[in-house]
Amino acid sequence: MDFSEIPQKHFIFLSWVTALGLLISLTEATIRIKIEKKNTNLRRDKLIKKLYPKKLA
């Protein structure tokens, strides 16, 4: 494959599109991890409250 035929403008455009896609992907992954961690903590707290109620008769 001869890369000298690829116009410079197309190569720069594809590089920017790739970089933007990578940024969006990393942002989405970070948000998903934070949400999953928050949900896990809430689930754990709920289970602890269920096992150890504050009012003991």
PDB file with one MODEL, atoms N, CA, C and O in Angstrom:
MODEL        1
ATOM      1  N   MET A   1       0.844  -1.176   0.000  1.00  0.00           N
ATOM      2  CA  MET A   1       0.000   0.000   0.000  1.00  0.00           C
ATOM      3  C   MET A   1       0.891   1.242   0.000  1.00  0.00           C
ATOM      4  O   MET A   1       1.812   1.362   0.807  1.00  0.00           O
ATOM      5  N   ASP A   2       0.605   2.145  -0.902  1.00  0.00           N
ATOM      6  CA  ASP A   2       1.420   3.341  -1.039  1.00  0.00           C
ATOM      7  C   ASP A   2       0.749   4.497  -0.305  1.00  0.00           C
ATOM      8  O   ASP A   2      -0.265   5.028  -0.757  1.00  0.00           O
ATOM      9  N   PHE A   3       1.328   4.879   0.833  1.00  0.00           N
ATOM     10  CA  PHE A   3       0.726   5.945   1.641  1.00  0.00           C
ATOM     11  C   PHE A   3       1.014   7.335   1.094  1.00  0.00           C
ATOM     12  O   PHE A   3       0.423   8.311   1.557  1.00  0.00           O
ATOM     13  N   SER A   4       1.884   7.442   0.145  1.00  0.00           N
ATOM     14  CA  SER A   4       2.192   8.753  -0.416  1.00  0.00           C
ATOM     15  C   SER A   4       1.022   9.298  -1.238  1.00  0.00           C
ATOM     16  O   SER A   4       0.983  10.487  -1.554  1.00  0.00           O
ATOM     17  N   GLU A   5       0.071   8.429  -1.582  1.00  0.00           N
ATOM     18  CA  GLU A   5      -1.084   8.873  -2.367  1.00  0.00           C
ATOM     19  C   GLU A   5      -2.162   9.516  -1.483  1.00  0.00           C
ATOM     20  O   GLU A   5      -3.037  10.217  -1.991  1.00  0.00           O
ATOM     21  N   ILE A   6      -2.104   9.284  -0.172  1.00  0.00           N
ATOM     22  CA  ILE A   6      -3.126   9.839   0.716  1.00  0.00           C
ATOM     23  C   ILE A   6      -2.884  11.340   0.868  1.00  0.00           C
ATOM     24  O   ILE A   6      -1.807  11.756   1.295  1.00  0.00           O
ATOM     25  N   PRO A   7      -3.862  12.135   0.526  1.00  0.00           N
ATOM     26  CA  PRO A   7      -3.694  13.582   0.686  1.00  0.00           C
ATOM     27  C   PRO A   7      -3.510  13.944   2.157  1.00  0.00           C
ATOM     28  O   PRO A   7      -4.078  13.298   3.038  1.00  0.00           O
ATOM     29  N   GLN A   8      -2.728  14.958   2.413  1.00  0.00           N
ATOM     30  CA  GLN A   8      -2.394  15.362   3.775  1.00  0.00           C
ATOM     31  C   GLN A   8      -3.641  15.781   4.559  1.00  0.00           C
ATOM     32  O   GLN A   8      -3.742  15.483   5.749  1.00  0.00           O
ATOM     33  N   LYS A   9      -4.573  16.454   3.925  1.00  0.00           N
ATOM     34  CA  LYS A   9      -5.765  16.928   4.621  1.00  0.00           C
ATOM     35  C   LYS A   9      -6.623  15.769   5.128  1.00  0.00           C
ATOM     36  O   LYS A   9      -7.165  15.842   6.231  1.00  0.00           O
ATOM     37  N   HIS A  10      -6.752  14.722   4.354  1.00  0.00           N
ATOM     38  CA  HIS A  10      -7.547  13.568   4.763  1.00  0.00           C
ATOM     39  C   HIS A  10      -6.902  12.861   5.949  1.00  0.00           C
ATOM     40  O   HIS A  10      -7.587  12.416   6.870  1.00  0.00           O
ATOM     41  N   PHE A  11      -5.585  12.766   5.914  1.00  0.00           N
ATOM     42  CA  PHE A  11      -4.868  12.111   7.005  1.00  0.00           C
ATOM     43  C   PHE A  11      -5.044  12.887   8.313  1.00  0.00           C
ATOM     44  O   PHE A  11      -5.279  12.289   9.363  1.00  0.00           O
ATOM     45  N   ILE A  12      -4.934  14.199   8.252  1.00  0.00           N
ATOM     46  CA  ILE A  12      -5.118  15.031   9.444  1.00  0.00           C
ATOM     47  C   ILE A  12      -6.552  14.916   9.941  1.00  0.00           C
ATOM     48  O   ILE A  12      -6.780  14.810  11.146  1.00  0.00           O
ATOM     49  N   PHE A  13      -7.517  14.934   9.034  1.00  0.00           N
ATOM     50  CA  PHE A  13      -8.922  14.805   9.421  1.00  0.00           C
ATOM     51  C   PHE A  13      -9.178  13.466  10.117  1.00  0.00           C
ATOM     52  O   PHE A  13      -9.830  13.427  11.160  1.00  0.00           O
ATOM     53  N   LEU A  14      -8.675  12.383   9.553  1.00  0.00           N
ATOM     54  CA  LEU A  14      -8.861  11.064  10.157  1.00  0.00           C
ATOM     55  C   LEU A  14      -8.168  10.971  11.514  1.00  0.00           C
ATOM     56  O   LEU A  14      -8.665  10.300  12.418  1.00  0.00           O
ATOM     57  N   SER A  15      -7.041  11.632  11.659  1.00  0.00           N
ATOM     58  CA  SER A  15      -6.344  11.644  12.948  1.00  0.00           C
ATOM     59  C   SER A  15      -7.181  12.352  14.004  1.00  0.00           C
ATOM     60  O   SER A  15      -7.278  11.882  15.138  1.00  0.00           O
ATOM     61  N   TRP A  16      -7.779  13.469  13.643  1.00  0.00           N
ATOM     62  CA  TRP A  16      -8.634  14.204  14.590  1.00  0.00           C
ATOM     63  C   TRP A  16      -9.880  13.397  14.947  1.00  0.00           C
ATOM     64  O   TRP A  16     -10.284  13.375  16.110  1.00  0.00           O
ATOM     65  N   VAL A  17     -10.483  12.745  13.982  1.00  0.00           N
ATOM     66  CA  VAL A  17     -11.665  11.920  14.240  1.00  0.00           C
ATOM     67  C   VAL A  17     -11.311  10.775  15.182  1.00  0.00           C
ATOM     68  O   VAL A  17     -12.068  10.465  16.102  1.00  0.00           O
ATOM     69  N   THR A  18     -10.164  10.151  14.952  1.00  0.00           N
ATOM     70  CA  THR A  18      -9.716   9.060  15.812  1.00  0.00           C
ATOM     71  C   THR A  18      -9.452   9.560  17.231  1.00  0.00           C
ATOM     72  O   THR A  18      -9.847   8.912  18.201  1.00  0.00           O
ATOM     73  N   ALA A  19      -8.796  10.694  17.357  1.00  0.00           N
ATOM     74  CA  ALA A  19      -8.501  11.260  18.676  1.00  0.00           C
ATOM     75  C   ALA A  19      -9.797  11.630  19.400  1.00  0.00           C
ATOM     76  O   ALA A  19      -9.926  11.394  20.602  1.00  0.00           O
ATOM     77  N   LEU A  20     -10.735  12.197  18.686  1.00  0.00           N
ATOM     78  CA  LEU A  20     -12.019  12.565  19.293  1.00  0.00           C
ATOM     79  C   LEU A  20     -12.776  11.319  19.736  1.00  0.00           C
ATOM     80  O   LEU A  20     -13.364  11.306  20.818  1.00  0.00           O
ATOM     81  N   GLY A  21     -12.769  10.282  18.921  1.00  0.00           N
ATOM     82  CA  GLY A  21     -13.418   9.025  19.286  1.00  0.00           C
ATOM     83  C   GLY A  21     -12.793   8.406  20.523  1.00  0.00           C
ATOM     84  O   GLY A  21     -13.501   7.885  21.384  1.00  0.00           O
ATOM     85  N   LEU A  22     -11.484   8.460  20.615  1.00  0.00           N
ATOM     86  CA  LEU A  22     -10.787   7.929  21.786  1.00  0.00           C
ATOM     87  C   LEU A  22     -11.146   8.722  23.035  1.00  0.00           C
ATOM     88  O   LEU A  22     -11.365   8.138  24.097  1.00  0.00           O
ATOM     89  N   LEU A  23     -11.207  10.033  22.921  1.00  0.00           N
ATOM     90  CA  LEU A  23     -11.578  10.887  24.053  1.00  0.00           C
ATOM     91  C   LEU A  23     -12.998  10.582  24.521  1.00  0.00           C
ATOM     92  O   LEU A  23     -13.247  10.479  25.722  1.00  0.00           O
ATOM     93  N   ILE A  24     -13.912  10.441  23.596  1.00  0.00           N
ATOM     94  CA  ILE A  24     -15.304  10.121  23.945  1.00  0.00           C
ATOM     95  C   ILE A  24     -15.381   8.749  24.614  1.00  0.00           C
ATOM     96  O   ILE A  24     -16.103   8.576  25.596  1.00  0.00           O
ATOM     97  N   SER A  25     -14.653   7.793  24.097  1.00  0.00           N
ATOM     98  CA  SER A  25     -14.656   6.446  24.656  1.00  0.00           C
ATOM     99  C   SER A  25     -14.105   6.435  26.078  1.00  0.00           C
ATOM    100  O   SER A  25     -14.680   5.795  26.958  1.00  0.00           O
ATOM    101  N   LEU A  26     -13.011   7.130  26.309  1.00  0.00           N
ATOM    102  CA  LEU A  26     -12.427   7.187  27.649  1.00  0.00           C
ATOM    103  C   LEU A  26     -13.345   7.907  28.629  1.00  0.00           C
ATOM    104  O   LEU A  26     -13.452   7.508  29.789  1.00  0.00           O
ATOM    105  N   THR A  27     -14.001   8.959  28.170  1.00  0.00           N
ATOM    106  CA  THR A  27     -14.939   9.683  29.026  1.00  0.00           C
ATOM    107  C   THR A  27     -16.110   8.797  29.404  1.00  0.00           C
ATOM    108  O   THR A  27     -16.522   8.776  30.564  1.00  0.00           O
ATOM    109  N   GLU A  28     -16.653   8.063  28.441  1.00  0.00           N
ATOM    110  CA  GLU A  28     -17.769   7.164  28.704  1.00  0.00           C
ATOM    111  C   GLU A  28     -17.369   6.072  29.696  1.00  0.00           C
ATOM    112  O   GLU A  28     -18.127   5.751  30.612  1.00  0.00           O
ATOM    113  N   ALA A  29     -16.187   5.509  29.512  1.00  0.00           N
ATOM    114  CA  ALA A  29     -15.717   4.457  30.418  1.00  0.00           C
ATOM    115  C   ALA A  29     -15.544   4.994  31.832  1.00  0.00           C
ATOM    116  O   ALA A  29     -15.899   4.316  32.796  1.00  0.00           O
ATOM    117  N   THR A  30     -15.008   6.196  31.968  1.00  0.00           N
ATOM    118  CA  THR A  30     -14.814   6.803  33.283  1.00  0.00           C
ATOM    119  C   THR A  30     -16.151   7.028  33.971  1.00  0.00           C
ATOM    120  O   THR A  30     -16.295   6.742  35.160  1.00  0.00           O
ATOM    121  N   ILE A  31     -17.121   7.536  33.238  1.00  0.00           N
ATOM    122  CA  ILE A  31     -18.451   7.787  33.810  1.00  0.00           C
ATOM    123  C   ILE A  31     -19.107   6.481  34.219  1.00  0.00           C
ATOM    124  O   ILE A  31     -19.713   6.399  35.288  1.00  0.00           O
ATOM    125  N   ARG A  32     -18.994   5.454  33.379  1.00  0.00           N
ATOM    126  CA  ARG A  32     -19.587   4.148  33.717  1.00  0.00           C
ATOM    127  C   ARG A  32     -18.962   3.563  34.976  1.00  0.00           C
ATOM    128  O   ARG A  32     -19.668   3.010  35.819  1.00  0.00           O
ATOM    129  N   ILE A  33     -17.641   3.680  35.110  1.00  0.00           N
ATOM    130  CA  ILE A  33     -16.960   3.153  36.297  1.00  0.00           C
ATOM    131  C   ILE A  33     -17.416   3.887  37.549  1.00  0.00           C
ATOM    132  O   ILE A  33     -17.655   3.259  38.581  1.00  0.00           O
ATOM    133  N   LYS A  34     -17.540   5.212  37.473  1.00  0.00           N
ATOM    134  CA  LYS A  34     -17.983   5.992  38.638  1.00  0.00           C
ATOM    135  C   LYS A  34     -19.410   5.630  39.030  1.00  0.00           C
ATOM    136  O   LYS A  34     -19.710   5.491  40.215  1.00  0.00           O
ATOM    137  N   ILE A  35     -20.290   5.476  38.046  1.00  0.00           N
ATOM    138  CA  ILE A  35     -21.682   5.115  38.333  1.00  0.00           C
ATOM    139  C   ILE A  35     -21.757   3.721  38.936  1.00  0.00           C
ATOM    140  O   ILE A  35     -22.508   3.490  39.883  1.00  0.00           O
ATOM    141  N   GLU A  36     -20.977   2.787  38.385  1.00  0.00           N
ATOM    142  CA  GLU A  36     -20.979   1.422  38.901  1.00  0.00           C
ATOM    143  C   GLU A  36     -20.464   1.386  40.342  1.00  0.00           C
ATOM    144  O   GLU A  36     -21.000   0.660  41.179  1.00  0.00           O
ATOM    145  N   LYS A  37     -19.436   2.163  40.621  1.00  0.00           N
ATOM    146  CA  LYS A  37     -18.890   2.223  41.979  1.00  0.00           C
ATOM    147  C   LYS A  37     -19.910   2.806  42.951  1.00  0.00           C
ATOM    148  O   LYS A  37     -20.059   2.318  44.071  1.00  0.00           O
ATOM    149  N   LYS A  38     -20.608   3.849  42.517  1.00  0.00           N
ATOM    150  CA  LYS A  38     -21.641   4.478  43.355  1.00  0.00           C
ATOM    151  C   LYS A  38     -22.771   3.489  43.635  1.00  0.00           C
ATOM    152  O   LYS A  38     -23.228   3.367  44.771  1.00  0.00           O
ATOM    153  N   ASN A  39     -23.218   2.786  42.599  1.00  0.00           N
ATOM    154  CA  ASN A  39     -24.296   1.805  42.782  1.00  0.00           C
ATOM    155  C   ASN A  39     -23.876   0.665  43.701  1.00  0.00           C
ATOM    156  O   ASN A  39     -24.676   0.181  44.503  1.00  0.00           O
ATOM    157  N   THR A  40     -22.620   0.237  43.584  1.00  0.00           N
ATOM    158  CA  THR A  40     -22.116  -0.828  44.454  1.00  0.00           C
ATOM    159  C   THR A  40     -22.108  -0.369  45.909  1.00  0.00           C
ATOM    160  O   THR A  40     -22.499  -1.117  46.806  1.00  0.00           O
ATOM    161  N   ASN A  41     -21.663   0.857  46.134  1.00  0.00           N
ATOM    162  CA  ASN A  41     -21.645   1.388  47.502  1.00  0.00           C
ATOM    163  C   ASN A  41     -23.054   1.520  48.066  1.00  0.00           C
ATOM    164  O   ASN A  41     -23.283   1.203  49.234  1.00  0.00           O
ATOM    165  N   LEU A  42     -23.995   1.980  47.259  1.00  0.00           N
ATOM    166  CA  LEU A  42     -25.376   2.108  47.720  1.00  0.00           C
ATOM    167  C   LEU A  42     -25.967   0.736  48.037  1.00  0.00           C
ATOM    168  O   LEU A  42     -26.666   0.575  49.037  1.00  0.00           O
ATOM    169  N   ARG A  43     -25.688  -0.249  47.188  1.00  0.00           N
ATOM    170  CA  ARG A  43     -26.185  -1.601  47.407  1.00  0.00           C
ATOM    171  C   ARG A  43     -25.602  -2.194  48.693  1.00  0.00           C
ATOM    172  O   ARG A  43     -26.309  -2.856  49.454  1.00  0.00           O
ATOM    173  N   ARG A  44     -24.317  -1.954  48.928  1.00  0.00           N
ATOM    174  CA  ARG A  44     -23.661  -2.455  50.124  1.00  0.00           C
ATOM    175  C   ARG A  44     -24.246  -1.796  51.375  1.00  0.00           C
ATOM    176  O   ARG A  44     -24.523  -2.477  52.363  1.00  0.00           O
ATOM    177  N   ASP A  45     -24.435  -0.472  51.334  1.00  0.00           N
ATOM    178  CA  ASP A  45     -25.026   0.237  52.468  1.00  0.00           C
ATOM    179  C   ASP A  45     -26.443  -0.257  52.759  1.00  0.00           C
ATOM    180  O   ASP A  45     -26.830  -0.410  53.917  1.00  0.00           O
ATOM    181  N   LYS A  46     -27.198  -0.499  51.716  1.00  0.00           N
ATOM    182  CA  LYS A  46     -28.566  -0.999  51.876  1.00  0.00           C
ATOM    183  C   LYS A  46     -28.572  -2.375  52.541  1.00  0.00           C
ATOM    184  O   LYS A  46     -29.393  -2.649  53.416  1.00  0.00           O
ATOM    185  N   LEU A  47     -27.648  -3.231  52.117  1.00  0.00           N
ATOM    186  CA  LEU A  47     -27.546  -4.564  52.701  1.00  0.00           C
ATOM    187  C   LEU A  47     -27.113  -4.490  54.168  1.00  0.00           C
ATOM    188  O   LEU A  47     -27.635  -5.229  55.003  1.00  0.00           O
ATOM    189  N   ILE A  48     -26.182  -3.621  54.481  1.00  0.00           N
ATOM    190  CA  ILE A  48     -25.727  -3.463  55.872  1.00  0.00           C
ATOM    191  C   ILE A  48     -26.863  -2.959  56.746  1.00  0.00           C
ATOM    192  O   ILE A  48     -27.049  -3.447  57.861  1.00  0.00           O
ATOM    193  N   LYS A  49     -27.624  -1.992  56.256  1.00  0.00           N
ATOM    194  CA  LYS A  49     -28.759  -1.476  57.033  1.00  0.00           C
ATOM    195  C   LYS A  49     -29.817  -2.554  57.244  1.00  0.00           C
ATOM    196  O   LYS A  49     -30.478  -2.591  58.282  1.00  0.00           O
ATOM    197  N   LYS A  50     -29.972  -3.426  56.260  1.00  0.00           N
ATOM    198  CA  LYS A  50     -30.952  -4.503  56.376  1.00  0.00           C
ATOM    199  C   LYS A  50     -30.492  -5.539  57.408  1.00  0.00           C
ATOM    200  O   LYS A  50     -31.309  -6.075  58.156  1.00  0.00           O
ATOM    201  N   LEU A  51     -29.211  -5.815  57.447  1.00  0.00           N
ATOM    202  CA  LEU A  51     -28.675  -6.802  58.373  1.00  0.00           C
ATOM    203  C   LEU A  51     -28.551  -6.268  59.803  1.00  0.00           C
ATOM    204  O   LEU A  51     -28.737  -7.009  60.768  1.00  0.00           O
ATOM    205  N   TYR A  52     -28.238  -4.984  59.928  1.00  0.00           N
ATOM    206  CA  TYR A  52     -28.024  -4.382  61.237  1.00  0.00           C
ATOM    207  C   TYR A  52     -28.962  -3.190  61.408  1.00  0.00           C
ATOM    208  O   TYR A  52     -28.533  -2.051  61.221  1.00  0.00           O
ATOM    209  N   PRO A  53     -30.219  -3.417  61.754  1.00  0.00           N
ATOM    210  CA  PRO A  53     -31.135  -2.281  61.932  1.00  0.00           C
ATOM    211  C   PRO A  53     -30.753  -1.460  63.163  1.00  0.00           C
ATOM    212  O   PRO A  53     -30.160  -1.975  64.111  1.00  0.00           O
ATOM    213  N   LYS A  54     -31.103  -0.181  63.127  1.00  0.00           N
ATOM    214  CA  LYS A  54     -30.762   0.720  64.238  1.00  0.00           C
ATOM    215  C   LYS A  54     -31.596   0.415  65.474  1.00  0.00           C
ATOM    216  O   LYS A  54     -31.084   0.429  66.593  1.00  0.00           O
ATOM    217  N   LYS A  55     -32.881   0.138  65.272  1.00  0.00           N
ATOM    218  CA  LYS A  55     -33.765  -0.129  66.399  1.00  0.00           C
ATOM    219  C   LYS A  55     -33.719  -1.610  66.749  1.00  0.00           C
ATOM    220  O   LYS A  55     -34.096  -2.465  65.948  1.00  0.00           O
ATOM    221  N   LEU A  56     -33.264  -1.891  67.926  1.00  0.00           N
ATOM    222  CA  LEU A  56     -33.282  -3.264  68.414  1.00  0.00           C
ATOM    223  C   LEU A  56     -34.281  -3.313  69.571  1.00  0.00           C
ATOM    224  O   LEU A  56     -34.110  -2.635  70.584  1.00  0.00           O
ATOM    225  N   ALA A  57     -35.320  -4.120  69.405  1.00  0.00           N
ATOM    226  CA  ALA A  57     -36.389  -4.172  70.400  1.00  0.00           C
ATOM    227  C   ALA A  57     -36.048  -4.968  71.618  1.00  0.00           C
ATOM    228  O   ALA A  57     -36.868  -5.085  72.528  1.00  0.00           O
TER     229      ALA A  57
ENDMDL
END
